[in-house]
Amino acid sequence: LFKQLLEFQARNEKTMIYEFKNIHAKIDENYFDLNNKYMQLASHLKALESQVASMPSFSK
């Protein structure tokens, strides 16, 4: 019985390690995608800021 319990625990540990690795990979992938989107947005905003800065200003 004790041997069966140890085998069960070892299988569960391997399953948990596998699941944590999958979760970690998904988090890394999502972080990479989100970071790329943020960098694209920041670049786009900089371009818009420079366009606005180069426009002639009109005062009333």
C-alpha positions as a printed Julia matrix, in Angstrom:
60×3 Matrix{Float64}:
  0.0    0.0     0.0
  2.8    2.4     0.9
  4.56   1.6    -2.37
  1.37   2.35   -4.32
  1.02   5.65   -2.5
  4.6    6.61   -3.38
  4.06   5.66   -7.04
  0.85   7.68   -7.15
  2.62  10.66   -5.6
  5.49  10.39   -8.11
  3.05  10.3   -11.05
  1.19  13.31   -9.7
  4.44  15.19   -9.22
  5.44  14.52  -12.84
  2.01  15.66  -14.01
  2.23  18.84  -11.94
  5.71  19.62  -13.26
  4.45  19.11  -16.82
  1.44  21.39  -16.2
  3.58  24.1   -14.59
  5.95  24.01  -17.56
  2.98  24.43  -19.92
  1.6   27.31  -17.87
  5.02  28.95  -17.77
  5.36  28.64  -21.55
  1.91  30.18  -22.07
  2.71  33.07  -19.72
  6.0   33.69  -21.55
  4.23  33.64  -24.92
  1.5   36.01  -23.74
  4.05  38.36  -22.18
  6.07  38.4   -25.41
  2.94  39.17  -27.48
  1.74  41.86  -25.09
  5.18  43.44  -24.91
  5.37  43.57  -28.72
  1.95  45.23  -28.89
  3.01  47.77  -26.28
  6.21  48.56  -28.18
  4.25  49.0   -31.42
  1.8   51.32  -29.67
  4.61  53.36  -28.13
  6.28  53.68  -31.52
  3.01  54.74  -33.14
  2.4   57.35  -30.43
  5.91  58.76  -30.9
  5.25  59.08  -34.63
  1.97  60.87  -33.94
  3.65  63.19  -31.45
  6.31  64.14  -33.98
  3.62  64.78  -36.61
  1.74  67.06  -34.23
  4.95  68.84  -33.24
  5.8   69.54  -36.87
  2.38  71.08  -37.62
  2.22  74.84  -37.74
  0.49  76.25  -34.7
 -2.47  78.57  -35.14
 -3.44  81.03  -32.45
 -6.6   83.12  -32.4
